[in-house]
């Protein structure tokens, strides 16, 4: 639970069918009417969402938080309040807290001197988050965090061209009663367990970065042949489709 009087709590998620393909984004914003705690009867909950005809998961992840911060900026009085943003996208959280500073310094080029993907959205997000008290928190996806699950549901429905019923009303009457249960400690434990078992897990693929080009191989022999002796080459084993995507996203910053 977040025990920070006067703060805004934001959950976001994005989805794309086909990646690229039809996409959607969703966000849940919880905020107090005054300086009381966010779980008080005076608090409000607003769900927002939208879709695009042809897009990617990463663009929808970025769009979700951009729309949420825009809503806060235009519709509500921030008055130097803290904003907690919860997302299951490491691309979003690492990008805004770590990678973006290097991108700006390098004139929006990666370390491999290639243009940063989704530059237009990163620039918007940077402007919206600048000079605001925002804490960016990465949560596990599909592990029972209600805020994340609800945003995923909204995003998926918009991606499927189904317009969901979005809530806008009091915190007290919001149907998801444990919306503020973010289970941060549980996420850390899951992450540690995942790290210990990762090296023993069966490989889904091998992702490599050599001479500025990212490639996916199904066997270690193919990957090794590509990176062996190549200066600055990087490679990682993935254990699932989602893990493969995370590795690719992290390599795009080099």
PyMOL commands that set and color helices and strands:
alter all, ss='L'
color gray80, all
select helices_A, chain A and resi 57-75+90-105+119-129+146-159+184-198+220-227+241-251
alter helices_A, ss='H'
color red, helices_A
select strands_A, chain A and resi 8-17+21-31+44-55+82-87+133-138+168-170+205-210+213-217+234-238
alter strands_A, ss='S'
color yellow, strands_A
deselect
rebuild
show_as cartoon
